[in-house]
Amino acid sequence: MAIDARAAARREMSGVERMATEMAARLPALAPDRYVVRRPPPVLAHRAGHLWEQLVLPATAGSALIYCPANLAPLASRRNVVVIHDVAPLREPGWYSGAYAAYQRLILPRIARRARLVITVSDFSREEIVATLGVSPGQVAVVGNGVDARFSPAADPARARREYGLDRPYVLVVGSRIARKNLGALAAADAALRERGIDLVVAGSGRGHLRAEDGHELRALGYVPEGLLPGLYAGAAALAMPSLYEGFGLPVVEAMASGTPVVAADRAALPEVCGGAALLVDPDDGGALAGALLAAVTEPATGERLVGAGLQRAAAFTWDRTARETDAAIAGVLGQYPG
């Protein structure tokens, strides 16, 4: 089994890149005789690497199956096991550049239908994939994301606080500054928190193929390096995730593992992933978001309940479990198609 590690070669991590990085390390460690990692040079990690993925990867893989953990896969190959995290570009093309949405509309259904197996990260995404891409339910397996042990209440926030000048308590948002993250809905929460001496800060950068959101500007930290992220989570008074669409929503689990209360949208996969361990609100209701965040950070009983429930919930999500379940799904494909 060849592992497509193009997304793992990228410097900046989103949930897609994090899964690719974790699986490129953990699957070969779990079954070294089964997996070989195919990683392009960093210069081919992004758009310049499409031809590498479409042509070089299947050529070098030979007769091996190809595990592709980042939505795309060699279109001409019929030996793919592909992870499709969500189908947001097809559901809401206005959130993306026209060229990117058109490319996804062209290639994603073909990749899904030709794959030996599609893996996705939540039951929500499985239903979306079946409804949107024209694949049968039996062709789609669900394997959730994990959370690294670095994300813990014991993580030291001091370095992150110094690096970003976080002298006051803060509520954290983690995600790209794009339309589907719905950050403009936090305007009322930003004002209400500031009145109580609490900052609302956003960790994440923009991406060229994703449409930026207009409207209320929040304090932006930019892309936060991996070494600072656990402390940034652990030091936060709460995490806000008002997204309109998530196939999984990895920041909510990372925050829970860090002992940080979570307020999230009641949309898409977030209720499924949060599992009752967060305050869920209508992301179109700015007042409700503000009220929930104030409750999480100013009401001790609410905050303590969310921390306890979040730690218990996050314990169910580990990258080791993701690797084992992925390997089991792949083993089934290998047994069915031995050559």
HELIX and SHEET records of a PDB file:
HELIX    1   1 ALA A    7  ALA A    9  5                                   3    
HELIX    2   2 GLY A   15  LEU A   30  1                                  16    
HELIX    3   3 PRO A   42  LEU A   44  5                                   3    
HELIX    4   4 ARG A   47  GLY A   49  5                                   3    
HELIX    5   5 HIS A   50  LEU A   51  1                                   2    
HELIX    6   6 TRP A   52  VAL A   56  3                                   5    
HELIX    7   7 LEU A   57  ALA A   61  1                                   5    
HELIX    8   8 ALA A   88  ARG A   91  1                                   4    
HELIX    9   9 PRO A   93  TRP A   95  5                                   3    
HELIX   10  10 GLY A   98  ARG A  114  1                                  17    
HELIX   11  11 ASP A  123  LEU A  133  1                                  11    
HELIX   12  12 PRO A  137  GLN A  139  5                                   3    
HELIX   13  13 ALA A  158  TYR A  164  1                                   7    
HELIX   14  14 ALA A  179  LYS A  181  5                                   3    
HELIX   15  15 LEU A  183  LEU A  186  5                                   4    
HELIX   16  16 ALA A  187  GLU A  195  1                                   9    
HELIX   17  17 LEU A  229  ALA A  234  1                                   6    
HELIX   18  18 LEU A  250  ALA A  257  1                                   8    
HELIX   19  19 LEU A  270  CYS A  274  1                                   5    
HELIX   20  20 GLY A  286  THR A  298  1                                  13    
HELIX   21  21 PRO A  300  ALA A  314  1                                  15    
HELIX   22  22 TRP A  319  GLN A  336  1                                  18    
SHEET    1   A 6 VAL A  36  ARG A  38  0                                        
SHEET    2   A 6 ALA A   2  ASP A   4  1                                        
SHEET    3   A 6 ILE A  66  CYS A  68  1                                        
SHEET    4   A 6 ASN A  80  VAL A  83  1                                        
SHEET    5   A 6 LEU A 117  THR A 120  1                                        
SHEET    6   A 6 VAL A 140  VAL A 142  1                                        
SHEET    1   B 6 ARG A 219  GLY A 222  0                                        
SHEET    2   B 6 ASP A 199  ALA A 203  1                                        
SHEET    3   B 6 TYR A 170  VAL A 174  1                                        
SHEET    4   B 6 ALA A 238  MET A 241  1                                        
SHEET    5   B 6 VAL A 262  ALA A 265  1                                        
SHEET    6   B 6 LEU A 279  VAL A 281  1                                        
END                                                                             
